[in-house]
Amino acid sequence: MNRFDLLAKTWDEKPRRVENAKKIGEAILKKVAPSGDWRVLDFGAGSGLLTFYLQPHVGWIDAVDNSKGMVEVLKEKVQKTGVKNVNPILGDIENLDLGEEKYDLVVSSMTLHHIRDPKRLFEKLFKSLKRGGYIAIADLQKEDGTFHDTNEGVYHFGFHKEELENFLRGAGFEVLEISVVNLIRKNGREYPVLLATGRKPL
Ligand SMILES: C[S@@+](CC[C@H](N)C(=O)[O-])C[C@H]1O[C@@H](n2cnc3c(N)ncnc32)[C@H](O)[C@@H]1O
């Protein structure tokens, strides 16, 4: 059982998490403007806060998470709401076969800092996108290690804008914009959240 399995059932009870996913979702809709038939991948989807924000605006979302507890919560939400275009998948995004030229958009919220080798993942995500497809990844701006109560499974204390730019360019993406889309207030401090958007050339 990992820490997210334990947190899953009460994940949505923290208003700052719901608010953060909403701010990220709003920014994605504004910057990428998805179309109603798009196939989307959300990795580290968790309980589906971002997935459910984007779901009415796209055709299909594969929502991947490696926490059994989170995927169970997401499956329950899909059942309860009756949405037909969200597909919860239990798996580790770093090892999962994502196929080639399959998605129109890849999104993620607050998960990149849990990824061991982001450079390799960006290359894999690039392959999984159709030509002209978009990527929109949100995560903490570089922090001092105080954001998490425990740093188990935290491989990066956020990212500098330049690092995200290098991951995007290094994998072959055109960089669209990297900007702060939210400030998370926690333990009397403010942690900026960056959204990095890019496009696979046509
Ligand atoms: C901080 S939570 C964010 C959840 C959700 N995106 C949100 O914004 O509320 C990070 C999520 O990433 C998942 N995760 C971490 N490493 C992963 C990996 N290698 N593959 C898939 N999911 C992963 C965790 O299980 C957790 O649900």
The ligand as an ORCA input file, in Angstrom:
! r2SCAN-3c Opt
* xyz 0 1
  C      -0.176     14.688     -6.005
  S      -1.198     13.446     -6.677
  C      -2.115     14.369     -7.916
  C      -3.422     13.740     -8.284
  C      -4.282     14.540     -9.264
  N      -3.637     14.697    -10.532
  C      -4.650     15.868     -8.671
  O      -4.193     16.901     -9.167
  O      -5.434     15.883     -7.714
  C      -0.067     12.493     -7.647
  C      -0.671     11.253     -8.253
  O       0.269     10.652     -9.132
  C       0.228      9.255     -8.967
  N       1.530      8.719     -9.428
  C       2.745      8.902     -8.861
  N       3.695      8.270     -9.585
  C       3.047      7.692    -10.630
  C       3.483      6.885    -11.724
  N       4.772      6.558    -11.888
  N       2.565      6.443    -12.615
  C       1.252      6.756    -12.458
  N       0.781      7.513    -11.440
  C       1.675      7.981    -10.543
  C      -0.079      9.051     -7.484
  O      -0.610      7.778     -7.214
  C      -1.057     10.187     -7.228
  O      -2.387      9.791     -7.419
*
